[in-house]
Structures are given as C-alpha cells and as structure tokens.
Amino acid sequence: MIPIESDTTSAEPRLRVVVVAAQPVVRVGVRHLLDGEDGICVVGEAQSTADAVALLTALLAPVL
C-alpha cells in the first residue's frame, strides 16, 4: 500500500483516486495515465482490496 502526496495547493477541484491492481507494472501504468488528466489526482496505490480499504481509511481519517 503506497500513499502518494497529493497536490493540495491547486485551486482546481480534483478527483482523488486510489489505484488497485495486483501487478506493480499495472498500478504504475494506470497512475501515469491518470496523472496526466486534468482534475484527477492519484493519492495512493494498493495491491489488494484489503490494502485499498486500509489505505482509504488512513487517507480519510484526520487522525489515525
């Protein structure tokens, strides 16, 4: 599970995305595709559903 620093200085509203895929090369590829799109910010990567749930919980919690 990999949290990624998001750009919070941008005034433009951004869709925050977590990429979930078992293969690292797929996660990296999807992240690069999405990072190039306006209005989308990849905030993390996970290799399993369990990792994704843990990451999302950490990203949404103000204090953990």
MIVOMI-462473 format. One record per atom (N, C-alpha, C, O): residue number from 0; residue in one letter; atom name; z, x, y. Coordinates in Angstrom, 1 decimal, m for minus. Layout:
! MIVOMI-462473
NODE  seq  type  atom      zz      xx      yy
NODE  NUM     A    CA       Z       X       Y
...
//
This chain:
! MIVOMI-462473
NODE  seq  type  atom      zz      xx      yy
NODE    0     M     N     0.0     0.8    m1.2
NODE    0     M    CA     0.0     0.0     0.0
NODE    0     M     C     0.0     0.9     1.2
NODE    0     M     O     0.8     1.8     1.3
NODE    1     I     N    m0.9     0.6     2.1
NODE    1     I    CA    m1.1     1.5     3.3
NODE    1     I     C    m1.1     0.7     4.6
NODE    1     I     O    m2.1     0.0     4.8
NODE    2     P     N    m0.1     0.8     5.3
NODE    2     P    CA    m0.1     0.1     6.7
NODE    2     P     C    m1.0     1.0     7.6
NODE    2     P     O    m0.9     2.2     7.5
NODE    3     I     N    m1.7     0.4     8.5
NODE    3     I    CA    m2.5     1.2     9.4
NODE    3     I     C    m2.1     0.7    10.8
NODE    3     I     O    m2.0    m0.4    11.1
NODE    4     E     N    m2.0     1.7    11.7
NODE    4     E    CA    m1.6     1.4    13.1
NODE    4     E     C    m2.7     0.5    13.7
NODE    4     E     O    m3.9     0.8    13.6
NODE    5     S     N    m2.3    m0.5    14.3
NODE    5     S    CA    m3.3    m1.4    15.0
NODE    5     S     C    m3.3    m1.1    16.4
NODE    5     S     O    m2.3    m0.6    17.0
NODE    6     D     N    m4.4    m1.5    17.1
NODE    6     D    CA    m4.6    m1.2    18.5
NODE    6     D     C    m4.0    m2.4    19.2
NODE    6     D     O    m4.6    m3.5    19.3
NODE    7     T     N    m2.8    m2.3    19.7
NODE    7     T    CA    m2.1    m3.4    20.4
NODE    7     T     C    m2.3    m3.3    21.9
NODE    7     T     O    m1.8    m4.2    22.6
NODE    8     T     N    m3.1    m2.3    22.4
NODE    8     T    CA    m3.3    m2.2    23.8
NODE    8     T     C    m4.5    m3.0    24.2
NODE    8     T     O    m4.7    m3.2    25.4
NODE    9     S     N    m5.3    m3.5    23.3
NODE    9     S    CA    m6.5    m4.2    23.7
NODE    9     S     C    m6.2    m5.6    24.1
NODE    9     S     O    m5.3    m6.3    23.6
NODE   10     A     N    m6.8    m6.1    25.2
NODE   10     A    CA    m6.6    m7.4    25.8
NODE   10     A     C    m7.3    m8.5    24.9
NODE   10     A     O    m7.0    m9.6    25.0
NODE   11     E     N    m8.3    m8.0    24.2
NODE   11     E    CA    m9.1    m9.0    23.4
NODE   11     E     C    m8.3    m9.4    22.1
NODE   11     E     O    m7.8    m8.6    21.4
NODE   12     P     N    m8.2   m10.7    21.9
NODE   12     P    CA    m7.6   m11.2    20.7
NODE   12     P     C    m8.3   m10.6    19.4
NODE   12     P     O    m9.5   m10.6    19.4
NODE   13     R     N    m7.5   m10.2    18.5
NODE   13     R    CA    m8.2    m9.6    17.3
NODE   13     R     C    m7.6   m10.3    16.0
NODE   13     R     O    m6.5   m10.6    15.9
NODE   14     L     N    m8.5   m10.5    15.1
NODE   14     L    CA    m8.1   m11.0    13.8
NODE   14     L     C    m7.6    m9.8    13.0
NODE   14     L     O    m8.3    m8.8    12.8
NODE   15     R     N    m6.3    m9.9    12.5
NODE   15     R    CA    m5.7    m8.8    11.8
NODE   15     R     C    m5.9    m9.0    10.3
NODE   15     R     O    m5.6   m10.1     9.8
NODE   16     V     N    m6.5    m8.0     9.6
NODE   16     V    CA    m6.9    m8.1     8.2
NODE   16     V     C    m6.2    m7.1     7.4
NODE   16     V     O    m6.0    m5.9     7.8
NODE   17     V     N    m5.8    m7.5     6.2
NODE   17     V    CA    m5.4    m6.5     5.1
NODE   17     V     C    m6.4    m6.6     4.0
NODE   17     V     O    m6.8    m7.6     3.5
NODE   18     V     N    m7.0    m5.4     3.7
NODE   18     V    CA    m8.0    m5.3     2.7
NODE   18     V     C    m7.3    m5.0     1.3
NODE   18     V     O    m6.4    m4.1     1.2
NODE   19     V     N    m7.6    m5.8     0.3
NODE   19     V    CA    m7.0    m5.7    m1.0
NODE   19     V     C    m8.1    m5.5    m2.0
NODE   19     V     O    m9.0    m6.3    m2.2
NODE   20     A     N    m8.1    m4.4    m2.7
NODE   20     A    CA    m9.0    m4.1    m3.8
NODE   20     A     C    m8.4    m3.0    m4.7
NODE   20     A     O    m7.7    m2.1    m4.2
NODE   21     A     N    m8.7    m3.0    m6.0
NODE   21     A    CA    m8.1    m2.1    m6.9
NODE   21     A     C    m8.7    m0.7    m6.7
NODE   21     A     O    m7.9     0.3    m6.9
NODE   22     Q     N    m9.9    m0.6    m6.4
NODE   22     Q    CA   m10.6     0.8    m6.2
NODE   22     Q     C   m10.5     1.3    m4.8
NODE   22     Q     O   m10.8     0.5    m3.9
NODE   23     P     N   m10.0     2.5    m4.6
NODE   23     P    CA    m9.8     3.0    m3.2
NODE   23     P     C   m11.2     3.1    m2.5
NODE   23     P     O   m11.2     2.8    m1.3
NODE   24     V     N   m12.2     3.4    m3.2
NODE   24     V    CA   m13.5     3.5    m2.5
NODE   24     V     C   m14.0     2.2    m2.0
NODE   24     V     O   m14.6     2.1    m0.9
NODE   25     V     N   m13.6     1.1    m2.6
NODE   25     V    CA   m14.0    m0.2    m2.1
NODE   25     V     C   m13.1    m0.6    m0.9
NODE   25     V     O   m13.7    m1.1     0.1
NODE   26     R     N   m11.9    m0.3    m1.0
NODE   26     R    CA   m11.0    m0.5     0.2
NODE   26     R     C   m11.5     0.2     1.4
NODE   26     R     O   m11.6    m0.3     2.5
NODE   27     V     N   m11.8     1.5     1.2
NODE   27     V    CA   m12.3     2.3     2.4
NODE   27     V     C   m13.6     1.8     2.9
NODE   27     V     O   m13.7     1.7     4.1
NODE   28     G     N   m14.5     1.4     2.0
NODE   28     G    CA   m15.8     0.9     2.5
NODE   28     G     C   m15.7    m0.4     3.2
NODE   28     G     O   m16.3    m0.6     4.3
NODE   29     V     N   m14.8    m1.3     2.7
NODE   29     V    CA   m14.6    m2.6     3.4
NODE   29     V     C   m14.0    m2.4     4.7
NODE   29     V     O   m14.3    m3.0     5.8
NODE   30     R     N   m13.0    m1.5     4.8
NODE   30     R    CA   m12.3    m1.2     6.0
NODE   30     R     C   m13.2    m0.7     7.1
NODE   30     R     O   m13.2    m1.1     8.2
NODE   31     H     N   m14.1     0.2     6.7
NODE   31     H    CA   m15.1     0.8     7.6
NODE   31     H     C   m16.0    m0.3     8.1
NODE   31     H     O   m16.4    m0.3     9.3
NODE   32     L     N   m16.5    m1.2     7.3
NODE   32     L    CA   m17.4    m2.3     7.7
NODE   32     L     C   m16.7    m3.2     8.7
NODE   32     L     O   m17.2    m3.6     9.7
NODE   33     L     N   m15.4    m3.6     8.4
NODE   33     L    CA   m14.7    m4.5     9.2
NODE   33     L     C   m14.3    m3.8    10.6
NODE   33     L     O   m14.3    m4.5    11.6
NODE   34     D     N   m13.9    m2.6    10.5
NODE   34     D    CA   m13.5    m1.9    11.8
NODE   34     D     C   m14.6    m1.8    12.8
NODE   34     D     O   m14.4    m1.7    14.0
NODE   35     G     N   m15.9    m1.9    12.3
NODE   35     G    CA   m17.0    m1.9    13.3
NODE   35     G     C   m17.3    m3.2    13.9
NODE   35     G     O   m18.2    m3.3    14.8
NODE   36     E     N   m16.6    m4.2    13.5
NODE   36     E    CA   m16.8    m5.6    14.0
NODE   36     E     C   m15.9    m5.9    15.2
NODE   36     E     O   m14.7    m5.6    15.2
NODE   37     D     N   m16.5    m6.5    16.2
NODE   37     D    CA   m15.7    m6.9    17.4
NODE   37     D     C   m14.7    m8.0    16.9
NODE   37     D     O   m15.1    m8.9    16.2
NODE   38     G     N   m13.5    m7.9    17.4
NODE   38     G    CA   m12.5    m9.0    17.2
NODE   38     G     C   m11.8    m8.8    15.8
NODE   38     G     O   m11.0    m9.7    15.5
NODE   39     I     N   m12.0    m7.8    15.1
NODE   39     I    CA   m11.4    m7.6    13.8
NODE   39     I     C   m10.6    m6.3    13.8
NODE   39     I     O   m11.2    m5.2    14.2
NODE   40     C     N    m9.4    m6.3    13.3
NODE   40     C    CA    m8.6    m5.1    13.3
NODE   40     C     C    m7.9    m5.0    11.9
NODE   40     C     O    m7.2    m5.9    11.5
NODE   41     V     N    m8.3    m4.0    11.1
NODE   41     V    CA    m7.7    m3.8     9.8
NODE   41     V     C    m6.4    m3.2    10.0
NODE   41     V     O    m6.2    m2.1    10.5
NODE   42     V     N    m5.3    m3.9     9.5
NODE   42     V    CA    m3.9    m3.4     9.7
NODE   42     V     C    m3.3    m2.8     8.5
NODE   42     V     O    m2.2    m2.3     8.5
NODE   43     G     N    m4.0    m2.9     7.3
NODE   43     G    CA    m3.5    m2.3     6.1
NODE   43     G     C    m4.4    m2.4     4.9
NODE   43     G     O    m5.4    m3.2     5.0
NODE   44     E     N    m4.0    m1.7     3.9
NODE   44     E    CA    m4.8    m1.8     2.6
NODE   44     E     C    m3.8    m1.9     1.5
NODE   44     E     O    m2.7    m1.3     1.5
NODE   45     A     N    m4.2    m2.6     0.4
NODE   45     A    CA    m3.3    m2.7    m0.8
NODE   45     A     C    m4.2    m2.7    m2.0
NODE   45     A     O    m5.4    m3.1    m2.0
NODE   46     Q     N    m3.7    m2.2    m3.1
NODE   46     Q    CA    m4.5    m2.1    m4.3
NODE   46     Q     C    m4.2    m3.2    m5.3
NODE   46     Q     O    m4.9    m3.4    m6.3
NODE   47     S     N    m3.2    m4.1    m5.0
NODE   47     S    CA    m2.9    m5.2    m5.9
NODE   47     S     C    m2.3    m6.4    m5.0
NODE   47     S     O    m2.0    m6.2    m3.9
NODE   48     T     N    m2.3    m7.5    m5.7
NODE   48     T    CA    m1.7    m8.7    m5.0
NODE   48     T     C    m0.3    m8.5    m4.6
NODE   48     T     O     0.1    m8.8    m3.5
NODE   49     A     N     0.5    m7.9    m5.6
NODE   49     A    CA     1.9    m7.6    m5.3
NODE   49     A     C     2.1    m6.7    m4.1
NODE   49     A     O     2.9    m6.9    m3.2
NODE   50     D     N     1.3    m5.6    m4.0
NODE   50     D    CA     1.3    m4.7    m2.9
NODE   50     D     C     0.9    m5.4    m1.6
NODE   50     D     O     1.5    m5.2    m0.5
NODE   51     A     N    m0.1    m6.3    m1.7
NODE   51     A    CA    m0.5    m7.0    m0.5
NODE   51     A     C     0.6    m7.9     0.0
NODE   51     A     O     0.8    m8.0     1.3
NODE   52     V     N     1.3    m8.6    m0.8
NODE   52     V    CA     2.4    m9.5    m0.4
NODE   52     V     C     3.5    m8.7     0.2
NODE   52     V     O     4.0    m9.1     1.3
NODE   53     A     N     3.8    m7.5    m0.4
NODE   53     A    CA     4.9    m6.7     0.2
NODE   53     A     C     4.4    m6.2     1.6
NODE   53     A     O     5.2    m6.1     2.5
NODE   54     L     N     3.2    m5.8     1.7
NODE   54     L    CA     2.7    m5.3     3.0
NODE   54     L     C     2.7    m6.4     4.0
NODE   54     L     O     3.1    m6.1     5.2
NODE   55     L     N     2.2    m7.5     3.7
NODE   55     L    CA     2.2    m8.6     4.6
NODE   55     L     C     3.6    m9.0     5.1
NODE   55     L     O     3.8    m9.3     6.3
NODE   56     T     N     4.5    m9.0     4.2
NODE   56     T    CA     5.9    m9.3     4.5
NODE   56     T     C     6.4    m8.2     5.5
NODE   56     T     O     7.1    m8.6     6.5
NODE   57     A     N     6.1    m7.0     5.3
NODE   57     A    CA     6.5    m5.9     6.2
NODE   57     A     C     5.9    m6.0     7.6
NODE   57     A     O     6.5    m5.8     8.6
NODE   58     L     N     4.6    m6.4     7.6
NODE   58     L    CA     3.8    m6.5     8.8
NODE   58     L     C     4.3    m7.7     9.7
NODE   58     L     O     4.2    m7.6    10.9
NODE   59     L     N     4.7    m8.7     9.0
NODE   59     L    CA     5.1    m9.9     9.8
NODE   59     L     C     6.6    m9.9    10.2
NODE   59     L     O     6.9   m10.6    11.1
NODE   60     A     N     7.4    m9.1     9.5
NODE   60     A    CA     8.8    m9.1     9.8
NODE   60     A     C     9.1    m8.3    11.0
NODE   60     A     O     8.7    m7.1    11.0
NODE   61     P     N     9.8    m8.8    12.0
NODE   61     P    CA    10.1    m8.0    13.2
NODE   61     P     C    11.1    m6.8    12.8
NODE   61     P     O    11.0    m5.8    13.4
NODE   62     V     N    11.9    m7.1    11.8
NODE   62     V    CA    12.9    m6.0    11.3
NODE   62     V     C    12.9    m6.1     9.9
NODE   62     V     O    13.0    m7.2     9.3
NODE   63     L     N    12.8    m5.0     9.2
NODE   63     L    CA    12.9    m5.0     7.7
NODE   63     L     C    13.9    m4.0     7.2
NODE   63     L     O    14.1    m3.8     6.0
//
